[in-house]
Amino acid sequence: MRCAVCGSTRVVVERKKEGFSQKKGILGGMLFGTTGAIVGGASGNETIYYHCGDCGHTLNKCMHQYEEMELDFALNTQDSEDTYFIDRVNRMKNKYPNAGWNLEKINQAKKNSRASKLCCDDDVMLECQSFIKSNGKTSSEELTKYMQALGYKSEIIEDIVRKTMRDDKYKLKLSLENNTLYYEFYDSKELIDNRTLNSHNWLIYSKFTRPEREKRRVAENEKLQTIILNIVKNNNKPMHIVELMEADERIAMLSPQKIQVLCIQLMDKKLLKPEDIIDNVYNGIPRRKNETITSTINKTPKTDISLENQKLCQEIYNVLKEYGSMTVPEMMQKSKILSSISHFKLRALCRREERDGKLICLDERTSKFSIVE
């Protein structure tokens, strides 16, 4: 039996009679009438209290049996060098500090685990980060001594210092007093602009590679915008976001939110009109009246894209009607027409039909589609 707050075994059980016992009152009334009911009910219900001698809490229940099993397992694996068991011990030790932990075993297990590491992983970088944040700043010599005290190998320590110099979370300052290089924890979007550029080539490299990455991102977005613009122009009628995804494989893998953002950027450049996209994604310019949009849709004939999608949807119906519920890859195996299009476009067509209530996804895990009867 353990305390549910701190995990201590120093728990004292106290039993009290409190309140009015309805069960005893009914039984006393049946045997001795009104007087028996009053006397029997007044004897009260038995309430159990658990007083912890370590944390001082008084609770009406002790630790759950399953939680106590978890705690006992952590206590039995305090000396394990496996990272999984070390994390479990740390988590349970923080949750139940008075459970009777052996700090010598825990620290020795951590040292042995650190000494057995072959490379610098995320856990090592987190320890390095916490040390720099707690001290405000540190030099490479101080960081090396700290990591040596933790039990890391010299190869790992060299890797830690090298990665810390390249990490965007830290900025470097060259002290003018003793010419020592210090690391400071720095978490800001303006990191490169605020850093002092010195003789370190990696700083200069970062200074010029960030704008290049931004240029590549802008160029990729411009290519996607060109694809969307060509689809809308060739279609000659307002389109949904889903229809844009179905029209070209190069944007079928994008999320609807990404395509909405690209459409808004085209509208800002005056290359697209708000009424070209039926989904209400652009509120900067007032839309035309509903009558104008409806008349435009009705007067415009269906294009090759919409006719092709209708044929594909009909083929999906035929396959599902013949073979029953199927996944998208299974449909592509059963039909030559469906196998000629991409996996993403076929899934987009199925999702559109599912949204319109014509198909139903039977199981999210298996993603099987079937016809709604």
N, C-alpha and C positions, 0 to 999 in steps of 0.2 A: 504494500500500500504506500503510495507516494502522494506528495502535495501536487495539486494540479497547476500551481503557479510556478514554483521553483524546482520541483522534482525531488525535494527532500524526503527522506524516509522517517524523519522525526515528526510523526503525526500522532496527535492525541485524539481519540474518539470520545465524544460526549453525547449522551442520549438524554433528551428532554421530552416532557409531556407538555404539549402546547395546543391551544385552540380547543375547538369543540369537535368531538368525534361523532360524526353522524351515524356511522355503523354501530358504535357502542350504544348510542342513544336509542336507536331503533330496537336493538336487542334488549336493552334494559326496559324499554316501554312494553315490549311483548311479554316480558316475564313479570315485571313489577308495576306496570302502569306508568302514570305520569312521573311519580317520584323516581322510579327506576330509570326512566328516560333521562331525567335531569342529572341524576347522579352518574349514570353511565356515560352520557355525553360529556359531562364536565371533566371526566378523567383525562380527556384530550387524546390527540394523536402523538405517537412517538416520532420525534424528529431527531435526526442524527447530524451532528456538527463535527467537522474535522478541523482541529487547531494545529497549524504548522509551527514548529519550534524554531525554524530558521528565518522565514520571511514574515511570520506573525499574522498571516492571513487566516481568517475563519470562513470556511466554505461548507456548503451543504452536500458536497460530493468530492470524492477524491479523484485521482487521475484515472482516465479510462484505461481499460485493460489493453486495448490495441496500442494506445500511445505508450503505455508502460512497456510493452513488448519492444516497440521501436527504440525506446530509451535504453533498455537492457541490451539490445543488440549493439547500439552505439558504444555503450560502456565496455562491452566485450571485444570491440574492435578498435580500441584506443591506440594500440600499438601497430596498427596496419599501415603499410606504406603506400597503399593504393590510393589514388586521388579521389576515387568515389567515396571510399570509407572516410578519408580525411575530411571531405566536404560534409559528409553526414555528421561526423563527430563535432565539427565546428558549428553546424546548424543547431544540433541538439544542445550543445554546451551553452550557446547564446540564449537558447530558449529556456533551459532548465539549469541555471548556474550552480544550484546546491545539490545536484544529483550524486556527488561524490566522484568528481573527475580526478584523474592522475595527470597533472600537468607535465610531469617529467616524461611520461610515456608519450603524450601527445606531441610535445616539442621534439622529442627524439625521432618520432615517426615522420614529422615534417622535415627534419634535417635529412633523414635517410632518403625521403622522396625527392627532395631537391638535389641531393648528391647524385641520384640515379638519372636525372633528366639529361637528355641528349641534345636538346635544342631549346631555344627561347620561345615559349608559348605565351598565350594570353594571361595565364595565371602569374607568370613571372613579371610581365609588364604591369599587371595590376599592383603587385607588391612594390615595384619600382615607382609607379605613379603615386601610391599612397604615401611613400616615404618622401617624395619631393613635395607633395601638397602639405604634409604635416610640418615640414621644416621650412617651407617658403621657397628655399632654393638650396641647391647642393652642387658640389663640384664632382668631377669624374673620380677623384681620389676618395671623397666621402662616400660616393655611391658604390665604389668598388669595395671599400671596407665593410659597408653595410651588407652587401650581397655575400661577401665572404663569411661574415658572422652568421648569416642565415644558412650557410652550408652549400652554396652553389659552386660548381667547378669554375676554373679560370676561363675556360672556353665559353661557357655560358655568360659569364660576367662581361667578357669582351663583346659578345653579341648584344647584351643588354645595353651597354654604353653606345654601341654603334647605332642600334635601333632608336634609342632615345634621342640621338642627334638628328635623326631623320623624321621623327614623329612631329606632326603638326600641333600636338598638345603642349609642346615645350618651345620656349624661345631661349636663345643663347645670349649671354652678356659676357663680355671680356672685361674682367676687373682691371682697373688701372693701377691698383696698389701692388698686387703680387702676380699680376699677369696670369691669373687662374681663370679657367673657363667654367662658368656656372650655368646650371640648368634651372629654369623657373617654369612652374606649371602655368600654362597660358591657354585659356579657352575662349577664342574669339574668332569671328568671321574675317576680321581685318588683320589676321595674323601676319601675313607676308609683308604688308605695308608698314606694320609697326616694328618689325624686326630690324635690328641693326645689321646691315650687310657688312661682313668682314671678309677675311681671306678664305672662308669655307666655300668650296665650290658647290656643295649641295644646296646652300642657301641661294646662291645665284641661279642654280638650275631650277629651284622651286619658283623663284621670282618670274622666270620666263615661261615655264611650262604651264602654269595656271591659266594665263590668257590664251595659250594655244588650245587647252582643253575646252575653254569657253567658246573659242572660235569653231572647233569641231562640232560642239553641241548645237550651235546656231546653224551651221551648215546642214547638219542632219535634219533639223526642224524645217529648214527651208525646202529640202527635198521632199519631205512628207507633205508640206503645204502645197507644193506643186502637184503632187499626186492627187490630193483632195480637190484642188481647183480644177484639174482636168476631168475628174469624175463628174463634178457638178456641172461643168460646161457641156460635157457630152450627154448628160442625162436630160438637160433642158427642163427640169421640173424640181420642185422642192423635194428634199430627201431626208430620211431619218439617219441618225448616227449609225444604226445597225446596217442600213443599206450601204453606207460608205464602207463599212468593214467587209461586207460581202462582195463589194465590187472589185477589190484589189487585194491580192495576197500580201503585198508589202505592208499594208496597214491593218490586216486582219489580226495580227498578233498584238496590236496595241490595245490598251484599255479604252473604254468609251470616254473616260474622263480626259485622257490624253488627246483624243480626237476632238473633243469639245474645246479644249484649250487651243489647239491648232486652228479650229474654225474661228474662234474669237479673234485670234491674231490676224487671220485673213480679213475678217470684218473690220478690224482696226485699220488695216491697210487699204480699205475700200475695194478690195479684190472680190469680196463676197458680200452679198446683201443679207440682212437678217432673215428675210423670208426664204432664202435659199435652203436653209436648214430648218426643218419642221420642229425639232426639239428646241425648246426655249433655252438657249445657252447664251444669248447675247441680249443684254438689257440696256446697253449704252445708246442704242438708236431705237426709237419707237417703231413697232411693226406696222405694216399696213392693216387695213380692216380685214376682218375674217372673210368678208364676201369676196374681196379681191384675191386672196390666197386660194379660196375654194374654187373660184372660177378658173384660176390659172391651172390648178391641178386637174380639173375636169376637162379643160380644153386641150391640155397637152397629151399627145398620144404616148402610149407605153413604149419605152425604148428597149433596145436589145438586152440591157442588163436586167430589167424587171422581167422580161419574157423568159430569159434564161433561168433566172431564179425560180420562176413559177414551174418550169419544167423540172428543175432539180427537186423542188418540194413535192411535185407529183411522183417523182421517182422514189423519194423517201417513203411516201405513203404506200406505194406498190410493194416495196421491199418489206416494210413493217407488216403490211397486211398478209403477205405470203409467209413470212418467217416468224412473226411475232416480235416480242420485245428484243431489242438488240442495242449494242453499243455502237458508237461511231465507227471504230475500226472494223467491226463485223459487217456494218452496212457497206463499207468500201470493198470488202471481200466478196460480197454477194452480188454487187452490181458493177458492171463495167463503166456505166455513166458516172456513178458516184466515185469510183476509183480514179477518174480523170481529174478531179478537183482536189484541192488541198484539204488536209485534215481540219485546218482552222476555219475554212469557209463552210465546210459541211457542218461543223459544230455550231457555227454562227446561224446557219439556216435552221438547225434543230432548236436552238435557243429561241429564235424568233417565233417559230411555230409553237413552242412550249409557252411562250409569253402570251400568244394570241389564243391559247386554250385548245389548240388542235392536237398537240402532243403532250404527253405527260412523262416526267422522269420518275420511274418507279423507285429507284434506289440511288441516293446520292453517292454511295460508295462505289457502286458498279456503273453508274451513269447510263442506265439502259432506258431507251425511249420506246414508247408504244403508242398506238392510236387510241384516242379517246372515243369510246363507243357512244 
